[in-house]
Structure formats: structure tokens, C-alpha cells
Amino acid sequence: MIRLDEVSKTYAGTAEPAVAALTLDVPRGEILVLVGPSGCGKSTTLRLINRMIEPTGGRILFDGRDVTRVNPDELRRHIGYVIQQIGLFPHRTIADNVATVPKMLGWDRSRIRARVDELLDTVGLDPSIYRNRYPKELSGGQAQRVGVARALGADPPVLLMDEPFGAIDPITRDRLQNEFLRLQADMQKTIVFVTHDIDEAIKMGDRIAILRDGSAIAQVDTPQRILALPIDDFVQDFIGSGAALKGLNFERVRDLTLGDFPHVRHDAGHAKAIQILDGSRQQWMVVLDAHERPLRWVNRTDIDRSDRRLTEVGQAVRVTVEPNATLHDTLEAMLNSSVGAAIVTDARGRYQGVVEIEVLTEAISRMRTEARAHYASLGLSTADAPGLAPYAPPALDGTS
């Protein structure tokens, strides 16, 4: 949908280019996140795509057309743009702000009103409440939602988003990120998203392009592969510590083979519990209620206290996870368990099995192996991560 072909930008009076010979593809329907240190050219790249600034060299192809040869105003009507400062017109109502591009395109009033109401509803703002309000009457999160609605006004195929959630508190930011990902699942827009926050990039991106100075690409790939196998020390340092742990966000419990810890109903009696536990390799077992929901972790010492019921000894099961939980969620559950394992339950809370820490280490190892296999299939050396070749996009004629 978008291709940057050797695009460069050098501002007058400067020796070093802000963007130097950048070549990058954005497939239709993908969220590509540009992330890198301050001043590396992320925002400049966005402004080049919609020609808010003109490139010094190279070509920008939009759905196969060279945008440097078309009217920039016409181009921008097909590209939604969302910025951190939001940029709502303060003296226009919310409805008028959202209707900005449809009005420019000459839509009739009934069509505009229907589109405004549809978009406000889509971003979670009741049109009957917010349509006639002004930007000063909105919270930061509400204003950002209006900014997204305005960018979607004429249903553009492409969205450019420049740190759209950067100026919002963490709780609101997380909610807006989740809401936007939900919308994207339905909209399937082609999105170039700029952020300086690697955690936001990991969450939002189908692919991530980590940029050095001058928008030089250090590594571009899925979040999973970048976390599993950073290309060099620059990428490793930018990701920061805990890359392997962040990678656990992309694995789900439902894809694991669960361990079956010894378990017993709460009314089975001490003798039965001892028999089951002694017949296993584990030091702990799970006590279940009458509906097979986990209640307690108990060990042999706890069971030997025959003067107390099984529901009164051991450690309470504080946290469980369901099959759709990520392995990162599962690790948190393990840390809240005195046993160092996480109990998996179904939607009704019934015991399904247990995830042990060894399963998580195996998952991390598997992700690294899969990343190495992927790069090896591209003919890139994977003896160690820094040996990987730099990003090389496909040629314009379709050859590798």
C-alpha cells in the first residue's frame, strides 16, 4: 500500500540528512510502527508520506502511484492523520471537527451527519452527548478519540499516527490502545504509527521498524522475532532488559500442553490425598471444591495435619489463568503462587491443569529457534544475532 523508495530529506542549512535513503514497504492492512531515539527522523518520515514536507530525493508510492507527481491536497484527503497534540479546532463543535474532510469533499449534510454520528459511536462517544460540545469540554482521552474519529472522517485507506497516545495518562493510554486495536480488527486500515515507547510499539505493531539516526533501519520484523532475536547491540539496548519476558505476551496458554498436577476433592480425606501425592513426582497438590474449582495448594506436611480439613491447610489459590491468557500473565500468576506454578481454569473456574516455570523457559527457547529459522530461510547468518544482515526490502520488480 505504501512504499518508500530511497527517500531522503535534507533541510536547508544542515549537513546531515533528517532521512537518508529510506526504503520501506507497508503492506495493505498492516500496522507498521516506527520506533527509535529522539531525532532519528520518525515524524519526518510520516510528514514525507503525506507530503506535508517534500522529499529531497527518492520516490513515495501510494497504492502504486508516485505521490510526488500528484496534488498533495488530493493525496491528503485519502490519508488520515492523528498527532499527539490532537489539533482539534477549538471554536468548532466536535461534529464540525469530525466532519472536516467530508465537508472538503462536498458531501451533503445528511451524509455528513450520519458519518459523524457513526464515527463518534465507533470511538465510544455518544453522539447525542458529544456532537455539539467543544474541545475545551473534553478530557484528554475524549479529545484523542475525537482526533481518531476526525482522521477516519472520509474513510481513508491509510492512517498516519504520530505518538497519538503519548500525552495521556497510562491508564487512559492503555484503554485507548486496546480500543484502537479492536477498531483496527474491523477497519483493516494501513497504518504507520510513530512512538518512542518500545512497549507501545510491541503492543500496537504487526511489524516494528527500529530506526537509527537518519531513519536508517536497524531491524524491521514482527515484535515476536525482534524480541526473540535482536539484530545487534543497538536494537538490544533500545529494547532494554526483559526482552524475553516481553516476548511472553505473544504466546497463549491454550497453545501449551498443560501439566497435570496431583489433585483431590476437598472431601476425599487425608489418606486418599496422601496416596495420590505419593504416587506423583510433585511435592504439592491441588485441593478442589465440589465443582472442581481450585481452593488450596497443599504438601505432605499439610496433609499430615489430620486434625484439620484439607480446605483449612496449605496455601490459598490466589490467582488462576484461563486458556486465553498470555504467558506473561501466567508468569505473574506464578509469582503470586507460593508453589511457583500457575493453575489453569476454564471459563467456569474449573481446574484444567498447571503451567510450570520450565514450560515458560521452553517457550522462550522455541521463539528464539523459530526466529533463527526464519532468518536462516532468508539466507541471513544467525550464528549470533549481531551477525544478521541489515534489512533489505524486495526490489520494485518483485524479485528478492
C-alpha positions as CSV (number, residue, x, y, z in Angstrom):
1,M,0.0,0.0,0.0
2,I,2.9,2.4,0.8
3,R,6.4,2.1,-0.4
4,L,9.3,4.4,0.3
5,D,12.0,4.0,-2.3
6,E,15.3,5.6,-1.4
7,V,13.5,8.5,0.2
8,S,15.7,11.3,1.7
9,K,15.2,14.6,3.3
10,T,17.8,17.2,4.0
11,Y,16.8,20.6,5.4
12,A,18.4,23.7,4.2
13,G,21.4,24.8,6.2
14,T,22.1,21.3,7.6
15,A,24.8,18.9,6.5
16,E,23.3,15.6,7.8
17,P,20.0,14.4,6.3
18,A,17.0,14.0,8.6
19,V,16.1,11.0,6.5
20,A,18.7,9.2,4.4
21,A,17.8,6.9,1.6
22,L,15.0,5.2,3.4
23,T,13.4,2.2,1.6
24,L,10.5,0.5,3.3
25,D,7.2,-1.3,2.4
26,V,3.9,-1.2,4.3
27,P,1.5,-3.9,3.2
28,R,-2.2,-3.3,2.9
29,G,-4.0,-3.6,6.3
30,E,-0.8,-3.6,8.4
31,I,0.1,-1.5,11.4
32,L,3.8,-0.7,11.0
33,V,5.3,1.1,14.0
34,L,8.3,3.3,13.6
35,V,10.3,3.5,16.8
36,G,13.7,4.9,17.6
37,P,15.6,7.5,19.7
38,S,14.5,11.2,19.6
39,G,15.6,13.0,16.5
40,C,16.0,9.8,14.4
41,G,13.5,11.0,11.8
42,K,10.3,9.1,12.7
43,S,7.9,12.1,12.5
44,T,9.7,13.5,9.5
45,T,9.1,10.2,7.7
46,L,5.4,10.5,8.4
47,R,5.2,14.0,7.1
48,L,7.0,12.9,3.9
49,I,4.4,10.2,3.3
50,N,1.6,12.7,3.2
51,R,3.8,15.4,1.7
52,M,3.4,17.9,4.5
53,I,7.1,18.3,3.6
54,E,8.6,17.4,0.3
55,P,11.4,14.8,-0.1
56,T,14.8,15.8,-1.2
57,G,15.2,12.6,-3.2
58,G,13.6,9.2,-3.9
59,R,10.0,8.2,-4.5
60,I,6.9,7.6,-2.4
61,L,4.4,5.2,-3.8
62,F,0.9,5.2,-2.6
63,D,-1.2,2.2,-3.8
64,G,1.1,2.1,-6.8
65,R,1.1,5.8,-7.6
66,D,4.1,8.1,-7.2
67,V,2.7,10.7,-4.8
68,T,5.4,13.2,-5.7
69,R,3.6,13.6,-9.0
70,V,0.0,14.2,-7.7
71,N,-1.6,17.1,-6.0
72,P,-0.7,17.0,-2.3
73,D,-4.1,18.3,-1.2
74,E,-5.8,15.5,-3.1
75,L,-3.4,13.0,-1.6
76,R,-4.0,14.1,2.0
77,R,-7.8,13.6,1.6
78,H,-7.0,9.9,1.3
79,I,-4.8,9.8,4.4
80,G,-6.0,10.2,7.9
81,Y,-3.5,12.0,10.3
82,V,-3.5,11.8,14.1
83,I,-1.0,13.7,16.2
84,Q,-0.1,13.8,19.9
85,Q,-1.3,17.4,20.2
86,I,-4.7,16.3,18.6
87,G,-5.1,19.6,16.9
88,L,-8.8,20.0,17.2
89,F,-10.3,23.3,16.0
90,P,-11.2,25.0,19.3
91,H,-14.0,27.1,18.0
92,R,-15.7,24.3,16.1
93,T,-18.0,21.7,17.7
94,I,-17.0,18.1,17.9
95,A,-19.3,17.3,15.0
96,D,-17.7,20.0,12.9
97,N,-14.2,18.8,13.7
98,V,-15.1,15.2,12.7
99,A,-16.8,16.5,9.5
100,T,-13.7,18.5,8.3
101,V,-12.7,16.2,5.4
102,P,-16.2,15.1,4.3
103,K,-17.1,18.8,4.0
104,M,-14.0,19.5,1.9
105,L,-15.1,16.6,-0.3
106,G,-18.5,18.2,-0.8
107,W,-20.6,15.5,1.0
108,D,-24.2,16.5,1.5
109,R,-25.4,17.5,5.0
110,S,-27.4,14.3,5.8
111,R,-24.5,12.1,4.7
112,I,-22.1,14.1,6.9
113,R,-24.3,14.0,9.9
114,A,-24.7,10.2,9.6
115,R,-21.0,9.7,9.2
116,V,-20.2,11.9,12.2
117,D,-22.7,10.0,14.4
118,E,-21.3,6.7,13.2
119,L,-17.7,7.7,14.0
120,L,-18.5,9.1,17.4
121,D,-20.3,5.9,18.3
122,T,-17.4,3.9,16.9
123,V,-14.9,5.6,19.2
124,G,-17.1,5.2,22.2
125,L,-18.6,8.7,22.4
126,D,-22.4,9.0,22.5
127,P,-23.3,11.4,19.6
128,S,-26.3,12.8,21.4
129,I,-24.0,13.9,24.2
130,Y,-20.8,14.9,22.4
131,R,-21.9,16.1,19.0
132,N,-22.4,19.7,20.0
133,R,-19.7,20.0,22.6
134,Y,-16.5,22.0,22.1
135,P,-12.9,20.6,22.5
136,K,-12.4,22.5,25.8
137,E,-15.3,20.5,27.3
138,L,-13.5,17.2,26.7
139,S,-11.0,15.2,28.8
140,G,-7.6,14.3,27.2
141,G,-8.8,10.8,26.4
142,Q,-12.0,12.0,24.9
143,A,-10.2,14.6,22.7
144,Q,-7.9,11.9,21.5
145,R,-10.9,9.8,20.5
146,V,-12.3,12.7,18.5
147,G,-8.9,13.1,16.8
148,V,-9.1,9.5,15.7
149,A,-12.7,9.9,14.5
150,R,-11.7,13.0,12.5
151,A,-8.9,11.1,10.9
152,L,-11.4,8.5,9.8
153,G,-13.9,11.0,8.6
154,A,-13.9,10.2,4.9
155,D,-12.9,6.5,5.5
156,P,-9.3,6.9,4.2
157,P,-7.4,3.7,3.4
158,V,-4.3,4.9,5.2
159,L,-3.8,6.4,8.7
160,L,-0.6,8.1,9.9
161,M,-0.4,8.3,13.7
162,D,2.3,10.4,15.3
163,E,2.6,9.5,19.0
164,P,-1.2,9.7,19.2
165,F,-1.5,8.5,22.8
166,G,1.8,9.9,24.2
167,A,0.3,12.8,26.2
168,I,-2.3,10.8,28.1
169,D,-2.0,9.2,31.5
170,P,-1.0,5.5,31.5
171,I,-4.5,4.1,32.4
172,T,-6.3,6.1,29.7
173,R,-3.5,5.3,27.2
174,D,-3.9,1.5,27.8
175,R,-7.6,1.8,27.2
176,L,-7.3,3.8,24.0
177,Q,-4.7,1.4,22.7
178,N,-7.0,-1.6,23.4
179,E,-9.9,0.3,21.8
180,F,-8.0,1.2,18.7
181,L,-6.7,-2.4,18.2
182,R,-10.4,-3.5,18.5
183,L,-11.4,-1.0,15.8
184,Q,-8.5,-2.0,13.5
185,A,-9.6,-5.6,13.6
186,D,-12.8,-4.4,11.8
187,M,-11.3,-1.5,9.8
188,Q,-8.2,-3.2,8.4
189,K,-6.6,0.2,7.6
190,T,-3.0,0.5,6.5
191,I,-1.3,2.4,9.4
192,V,2.1,3.9,10.0
193,F,2.4,4.6,13.8
194,V,5.2,6.6,15.4
195,T,6.2,6.2,19.0
196,H,9.3,6.4,21.2
197,D,7.9,3.8,23.6
198,I,9.1,0.3,22.7
199,D,6.4,-1.3,24.9
200,E,3.7,0.6,22.9
201,A,5.4,-0.5,19.7
202,I,5.3,-4.1,20.8
203,K,1.6,-3.9,21.7
204,M,0.4,-2.0,18.6
205,G,2.5,-3.2,15.7
206,D,2.1,-6.0,13.3
207,R,5.7,-5.2,12.5
208,I,8.1,-2.8,14.1
209,A,10.9,-0.8,12.3
210,I,13.6,0.2,14.8
211,L,15.4,3.3,13.3
212,R,18.8,4.7,13.8
213,D,19.7,8.3,13.1
214,G,18.6,9.5,9.7
215,S,15.8,6.9,9.7
216,A,18.2,4.2,8.9
217,I,16.6,0.8,9.6
218,A,18.3,-1.2,12.2
219,Q,15.7,-4.0,12.2
220,V,12.2,-4.5,10.9
221,D,10.2,-7.5,11.7
222,T,7.4,-8.8,13.9
223,P,7.5,-7.9,17.6
224,Q,8.0,-11.6,18.4
225,R,11.1,-12.0,16.2
226,I,12.7,-8.8,17.3
227,L,12.2,-9.7,20.9
228,A,13.5,-13.2,20.4
229,L,16.5,-12.2,18.3
230,P,17.6,-8.5,18.3
231,I,19.8,-7.9,15.3
232,D,22.6,-6.1,17.1
233,D,23.6,-4.2,20.3
234,F,21.8,-1.1,19.2
235,V,18.5,-2.9,18.9
236,Q,19.2,-4.9,22.1
237,D,19.9,-1.6,24.0
238,F,16.8,0.1,22.6
239,I,14.6,-2.8,23.6
240,G,16.1,-2.8,27.1
241,S,16.2,-5.5,29.6
242,G,13.5,-8.1,29.8
243,A,13.1,-8.7,26.0
244,A,12.5,-12.4,26.6
245,L,9.8,-11.6,29.2
246,K,8.1,-9.2,26.8
247,G,8.1,-11.9,24.2
248,L,5.8,-14.0,26.5
249,N,3.0,-11.6,25.6
250,F,2.7,-13.3,22.2
251,E,2.2,-16.9,23.5
252,R,-1.1,-18.2,24.9
253,V,-1.8,-20.8,27.5
254,R,-4.2,-22.5,25.1
255,D,-1.3,-23.4,22.9
256,L,0.6,-25.3,25.7
257,T,0.4,-28.9,26.8
258,L,-0.6,-28.5,30.5
259,G,1.0,-30.4,33.3
260,D,-1.5,-32.4,35.3
261,F,-0.6,-31.8,39.0
262,P,-2.0,-34.2,41.5
263,H,-5.4,-33.0,42.7
264,V,-8.0,-34.2,45.0
265,R,-11.5,-33.1,46.0
266,H,-11.8,-31.3,49.3
267,D,-13.9,-34.2,50.9
268,A,-11.7,-37.1,49.7
269,G,-10.0,-37.5,53.1
270,H,-6.3,-37.3,54.1
271,A,-5.5,-40.9,53.3
272,K,-6.7,-40.6,49.7
273,A,-4.8,-37.3,49.4
274,I,-1.5,-38.9,50.6
275,Q,-2.0,-41.8,48.3
276,I,-2.4,-39.5,45.3
277,L,0.5,-37.2,46.2
278,D,2.9,-40.1,47.0
279,G,2.1,-41.6,43.6
280,S,3.3,-38.4,41.8
281,R,6.6,-36.7,41.3
282,Q,5.3,-33.5,42.8
283,Q,5.7,-32.0,46.3
284,W,2.4,-30.1,46.0
285,M,-1.1,-31.0,45.1
286,V,-4.3,-29.0,44.4
287,V,-7.4,-29.3,46.5
288,L,-10.6,-28.8,44.5
289,D,-14.1,-27.9,45.7
290,A,-17.3,-29.9,44.7
291,H,-17.4,-28.1,41.4
292,E,-13.7,-28.8,40.6
293,R,-12.6,-25.3,41.3
294,P,-9.1,-25.0,42.8
295,L,-9.1,-24.0,46.5
296,R,-5.7,-24.7,48.1
297,W,-2.2,-25.8,47.4
298,V,-1.1,-28.5,50.0
299,N,2.0,-30.5,50.5
300,R,2.7,-33.7,52.5
301,T,3.3,-31.8,55.8
302,D,0.0,-30.0,55.4
303,I,-1.9,-33.3,54.7
304,D,-0.3,-35.0,57.7
305,R,-2.1,-32.5,59.9
306,S,-5.1,-34.8,60.2
307,D,-6.8,-32.6,62.8
308,R,-7.7,-30.1,60.1
309,R,-9.7,-30.3,56.9
310,L,-8.0,-30.1,53.6
311,T,-9.7,-26.7,53.0
312,E,-8.0,-25.3,56.1
313,V,-4.4,-26.2,55.4
314,G,-1.7,-25.2,52.9
315,Q,-1.9,-22.1,50.8
316,A,-4.9,-20.5,49.2
317,V,-5.0,-20.4,45.4
318,R,-5.0,-16.7,44.9
319,V,-4.6,-16.3,41.1
320,T,-5.6,-18.6,38.2
321,V,-5.3,-18.1,34.5
322,E,-7.6,-19.1,31.6
323,P,-6.5,-20.6,28.3
324,N,-6.6,-17.3,26.5
325,A,-4.2,-15.7,29.0
326,T,-0.7,-14.8,27.7
327,L,2.4,-16.5,29.1
328,H,3.3,-13.1,30.6
329,D,0.0,-13.2,32.6
330,T,0.9,-16.7,33.6
331,L,4.3,-15.7,34.9
332,E,2.6,-13.1,37.1
333,A,0.3,-15.8,38.4
334,M,3.4,-17.9,39.2
335,L,5.0,-15.1,41.1
336,N,1.8,-14.8,43.2
337,S,1.9,-18.5,44.0
338,S,4.0,-19.9,46.8
339,V,4.4,-23.1,44.6
340,G,5.9,-21.4,41.6
341,A,3.3,-22.7,39.2
342,A,0.1,-21.3,37.7
343,I,-3.2,-23.1,37.8
344,V,-5.3,-23.0,34.6
345,T,-9.1,-23.0,34.8
346,D,-11.9,-22.9,32.2
347,A,-14.5,-20.1,31.9
348,R,-16.4,-21.6,34.9
349,G,-13.3,-21.7,37.1
350,R,-12.9,-25.5,36.9
351,Y,-9.4,-27.0,37.1
352,Q,-7.7,-27.8,33.8
353,G,-4.1,-28.3,34.6
354,V,-0.9,-26.4,35.7
355,V,1.8,-24.4,33.9
356,E,5.3,-24.8,35.4
357,I,8.2,-22.4,35.0
358,E,10.0,-24.9,32.8
359,V,7.3,-24.5,30.2
360,L,7.9,-20.8,30.0
361,T,11.7,-21.3,29.5
362,E,10.9,-23.8,26.8
363,A,8.6,-21.3,25.1
364,I,11.3,-18.6,25.1
365,S,13.7,-21.1,23.6
366,R,11.2,-22.1,21.0
367,M,10.6,-18.5,20.0
368,R,14.3,-17.9,19.5
369,T,14.6,-21.1,17.5
370,E,11.8,-20.1,15.2
371,A,13.3,-16.6,14.8
372,R,16.6,-18.1,13.8
373,A,14.9,-20.5,11.4
374,H,13.0,-17.6,9.8
375,Y,16.2,-15.5,9.3
376,A,18.0,-18.6,8.0
377,S,15.3,-19.1,5.4
378,L,16.1,-15.6,4.1
379,G,19.7,-16.5,3.8
380,L,20.9,-14.5,6.8
381,S,23.5,-15.7,9.2
382,T,22.2,-16.5,12.7
383,A,25.3,-17.8,14.4
384,D,24.6,-14.9,16.7
385,A,22.1,-12.1,16.5
386,P,24.5,-9.2,15.6
387,G,25.6,-11.3,12.5
388,L,22.3,-10.8,10.8
389,A,22.4,-8.7,7.7
390,P,20.6,-5.3,7.6
391,Y,17.1,-5.0,6.3
392,A,16.8,-5.4,2.5
393,P,13.3,-4.8,1.0
394,P,12.1,-6.6,-2.1
395,A,13.0,-4.9,-5.4
396,L,10.4,-2.9,-7.2
397,D,10.2,-5.5,-10.0
398,G,9.2,-8.1,-7.4
399,T,12.5,-10.0,-7.3
400,S,14.2,-10.8,-4.0
